[in-house]
């Protein structure tokens, strides 16, 4: 009896196999060359998959952990790498107090008159990105007014650097949250420089907080007032003096693109700045005034050491795509590009990421 059952099972399996073969034959006959081509493509896909898995595994084995994390140096000179000084600064943050001075002078950058005869205002121009922008603007032929809070020693260094480029530099101390200050300061600048062609909104306030419930009204007001209202105040004050061919450049941030759990209020203001840039660009384009923004990644300036613990500052920028923070001189050429009617006359409403990679 068992033998007959086994025999019956074998016959059944053969019947199923025969049925499948018959079905495949019918499909093959129906599709003809198309089916054979598709089967060949599928085999080729599997071959490519197998090859990719082999070579990727070999690459992973050959690349050491050190090689994978090596900071990227892709510029005219090598830049400082982590660890940065484990240093904490009192606000507002003075550049001259940093043990590793941010690089702003861009010695390999040669001016070619892209901003010849133009007049510019740079807020937050005493240090960091603002100082680097002021210096390159001067190298390209512009006179510059540097607006800053009260970092007088840093501002003097910026003035000396601008004047070393053969251009005029005006220093104006005050708070961009105050619209009355902005109006007075812009009028003063126009009188002293003889006009206004470029506004760079760059002043900023940030303070890390890990929990939303710890964000009090005072910090929220300071962040929103400086980073959003300050940009509106400066743009409103500057507009009566700007004409066809002028430009406004706002400093955004990678935090507006990716968010930041520890910089909730700051990231929100940077998102607002990006939206402000696009909206103002649409409004001012008929007047021939271009409006753009630069969205930097991590940049070595006093802003972060005046915000974070020393041990956190040491690793600042380490997790970026380039494995290190940018130096201000690596960001400032983007502002020249957007400001110049020679290079960016057909560019408005753009947020230009300068983050060292697609993920910042």
Buried (B, 14 or more C-beta within 10 A) or exposed (E): EEEEEEEEEEEEEEEEEEEEEEEEEEEBEEEEEEBEEEEEEEEEEEEEEEEEEEEEEEEEEEEEEEEEEEBBEEEEEEBBBBEBBBBBBEEBBBBEBBEEEBBBBBEEBEBEEBBEEBBBBBBBBBBBBBBBBBBBBBBBBBBBBBBBBEBEEBBBBBBEBBEEBEBBBBBBBBBBBBBEBBBBBBBEBBEEBEBBBBBBBBBBBBBBBEEEEEBEEEBBEBBBBBBBBBBBBBBEBBBEBBEEEBBBBBBBBBBBBEEBEBBBBBBBBBBBBBBBBBEBBEEBEEEBBBBBBBBBBBBBBBBBBBBBEEEBBBBBBBEBEBBBBBBBBBBBBBBBBBBBBBEBEEBBBBBBBBBBEEEB
